[in-house]
């Protein structure tokens, strides 16, 4: 039974790291895409900077979801009350960030 618990713990923690890595890739890809779009708009096509911000904002919102999932996975393995408190604080902060980011994106997309 202990071996199974240890295997589940290792797999869950590893999966949390993988999900966090995916979030980093999403952020890096989004930032790269945003920089390329911004430079292109400066040099060639006069794109609206709001479009670049909207695209980057959407990518950041997705990455926040991945990061929250990684935190949940890490806390799911034998959590202490301190771990649960930290997760709750992180979840609240990331949810608020996502809420305000989504609200700003909706306002920008209507303009």
N, C-alpha and C positions, 0 to 999 in steps of 0.2 A: 504494500500500500504506500509506503514512504517513497518507493522508487517512482510510482505513478505520479504522486504529488510533485516530486522534484522534476519529473519530465514535463508536467503541465506548467510548472513555474518557469522552467527554462524556455519552453516554447512560447509562453505568453510574453515573457520579457523580450525574447528575440523578435516576436511579432510586433511588439511596441516599438522596438528600434527600427524595424523595417518600415513601419508606418511613418515614423518620424523622418526617416530617410526619404520616403516618398514626398512628404511635405516639403523637405528641403529642395528636392528636385523640382517640385511644382513652383516654389518661390523663385528658384534660380532661373527656370525657364520663363516664368512670367516677367521677371525683372529684365532679362535679356531681350525678350520680345518688346517690352515697354521702351527700353533704351533704343532699340532699333527703330521702332515706330516714331519715337520722338526725334531722333536724328534725321530720319527720312522726312519728317514733316518740316524740319528746319531747312534742310537742304533742297528738297525737290518739291514734294506735294505739300501744299498748305493744309494739313489736316487740323481738325479742331483738337486742341490739347485735352479737352474734356473726354474725347473718345479714348485717348491713351490712358487717362486716369480711370475711366470706366472699366477698361479691359484689365488693367493692373489691380483695380479694386476687387473685381470678380475673382481673380486668381488668388489674391490674398485671403478673401473670404473662404475659398475652398481649402486653402492651406491651413487656416485656423481650425477648420473641421477635422482635418487629418491630425493636427497637433493635439486637439482635444481627445480624439480617439486613442492616440498613443498614450496620453496621460491616463486615460481610463484603463487601458490594458495593463499598464505598469502598476496601477493601484489595485487592480483586481486580484493580484497575487498576495495573499495574507496581509491585508492592510491593517495598519494601526489607526487609532483615532487621529493621530497627527497626520497620517497620510490621507485619510478621508477629509480632514479639514483643509489640507493643502489642495486636494483635488477640487473640493467645493469652491475654494477661492479662485483657483485657476479656471474652473468651468464658468463661474460667474463673470470673471474678467473677460474671458474669451467670448462668451455669449454677448456681453455688452458691446465689446468691440465689433463683433459680427453684426449685431443689431444696428449700431450707428453707421457702420460701413454700408450695410444694405440700404438703410434709409437714405444716406447720401447718394448711393448709386441710383436709387429710384428717382431722386430729385434731379440728378444730373441727366438721366436718360429721358426725362420729360422735357428738359430744356431744349 
